[in-house]
Amino acid sequence: MNPTGKKFISLFLVFSLIMISANLYAKERRGAKLVITKKDGQQIRGELITVKPNSLLLLDAEGKDVSVGIADIKVIRIVKKSKVGLGAGIGFLIGAAVGAVAGSQLSEAWWWESGTEICAVIGGIAFGILGGLIVSSEGKDETIQIEGMTDFHEFRETLEYLRKKARIRDYR
């Protein structure tokens, strides 16, 4: 393997270790981001703090607590963070590594001098696009229709599902 390929692979490994370790830091638990549409058409946006027996407690953008009665809710939309960038980044890194290895083999076997770098870039771009497409469906918002929900068990399951997404799960 030529010296440029070795430098590229070692730089890739250092960068990968730094990116992977970034997720190991402990963070404070956050609640899900909700957009609640009330029956009168008013929308309330905020972070879900807890699920009470008859209401949801949200923290709005101004830092105020807002309590919304469950009987007044028409639709709850859970806003999910897009993961396309993360998938594309991981795909790019994997593709660049695969391309670098394949390019180093090609440059040794053929007349191609800069095969490692070119294959790394092509593999990174191809796998980056593929990774972005694969995870693009994970970031779609989820909608829960509360108005018209008549089944008691379905209603309780919905509240339990929301409770799992709250900052404080066991509010009594």
N, C-alpha and C positions, 0 to 999 in steps of 0.2 A: 504494500500500500504506500502511496506517495505521502510526503510530509504534509501536504495540504489536506488530504483526506483524514489523516490522523488528527490534525488540529481541528477540523470540522467536527469530527465525532466526539472529541473530548469537550469541545465547546457545547455541543448538543447535550452531552451527558450532564455537564454542570448546570446548564439552563433547565433541564428536566428536573433535576433534584431540587433546585430552587422553587420551581413552580409547584411541584408536588408537596413540598413542605409548607407552602403558604396556607394550605387548608388545615394544618394541624393545630393552629392557634385556637384557643378556646374563645368562643364568642357568647354573648348574652343571648338567651333564647328570645326570638321575636315571634310575634303572632302573624298570621296570614294577613295579607292586604285584601280588604274587602271593599266592594262597591255595593251598597244596599239601596235598592229602589223601593221606596215605600208605596203604599196603595194610592196615595195622593200625587204620585209622580216625583216627589222630592228624592234626590240622590244624596247619600251620605257616604263619604270615603274615609277609610281609616284602617288602623291596625287592630285586629281582634285581640282584646285583652282577655276576656273571659266570657263564658256562656252561663248566664244565670237561668233560673227556672222559667222566667217569663220574658227575658230580654237578653240582648247582646250588648256588651260593653266594648266600645271602640275608643281608640285614641286617634283624634283627627290630626290633620296636618299642622294645626296651630298649637298642638300639645294639650288640648282640652279633652276630658272624658265625655263621651256621648253615649247615652243609653237609648237603645232602640227597642221598643216593644215588639215581640215576635208576632203579635196579632196585627201589627201595622205593616209588616214586611210583605212585599209582593215577590221580589226576586233578590237573591244574593249571588253576586259574582265574585269568585275567588280569583284575584289577579295573580298570575304566576309569572315569575321572572324568566325571561327568555334565556335559553341555554345554547343558542346557536353559536355564539362567539366561543364559548368553552369547547363545544364539540368540534368546531372548525380548528381551534388552536391545538387540541389534542390530536385531531386527525392530521394536521400539518406536521406536528412533531413526529408522529409515527411514520407518516409518508416520507418525510425527509430522511429518517433513519433507514427505512427500507430502501429508498432511492440511493442513499450514500453507499450502502452495502452492495447493492446491485451495480451501481456505477463503478465502484472500486474493482469489482470482478470483471466488468466489461473493459475497463481501461487496462487491466493486466492482460486480458486475453486478446484484445484488438489493438488497433492503431490509435484509438481514441484517447487523447491526453486528458481532457477536462471532463471525462465521463462522470466522475464522482459528484462534482458540483452540479452539473446539468441534471443528472438523474435525481439528485437530492431535491432540487428546486421543483422539478416536474412532479416527483412523487409527493412532495409536500403540498403542492397546489391541488393535485388530484385527490389526495386523502383529506385535505382540508375541506374541500367542497363536499365530499362524501360524508365526513363527520358532521358538518353543519346541517346537511339534509337529514341525516339519521336522527339527530336530536331536536329538529325543529318542531316536531309534534308534541314534545314534552312541555313546551312553554305556553301552550294554549290555555286561555282562561277557562275556568269551570263555572257553569251556571247552575244554581239550585232554585227551582220554582217552589216557593213556599205557599203562595196563594193557591187555594184549591186543593191542598194536600189534606185528604180526609182520613187516610189510614193512620191510626195512632202509632203503630209500630214503625212505620216509615218515617213519621215525624220525629220520634224518639231517636231513630238511627241517624237522621240528619243532624239533630242536635249533638249526638255523640261524635259524629264525624267532625263537626265544627269545633267541638271541645278539644279534639286532638290537635287542631290547628291553632288553638289559642295560646297566648303567652302564659297564662295561668290556667292550667287544666283542671285542677281540683278546687274550684271555688265552691264554698259551702255557705 
